């Protein structure tokens, strides 16, 4: 997410401001209103991308779990 957000923010803001925003998102309040909306939109897209990747990993785990499933569980003797 950070790489995507950083690259998109660099198209809108100077590098020093991008680093400041990535360090603390509270700095967004100091930007002009139009830029605030644009920066929030960029962060929103980054968050959505991150969630899509996480959902992809969760879905990929389902077949792996199904392949490990057995009717008779392996018991380990004590």
Secondary structure, DSSP 8 states (H G I E B T S, - for coil): -HHHHHHHHHTTS-HHHHHHHHH-GGGGGGS-HHHHHHHHHHHHHHHHHHHHHHHHHHHHHHHHHHHH--SS------
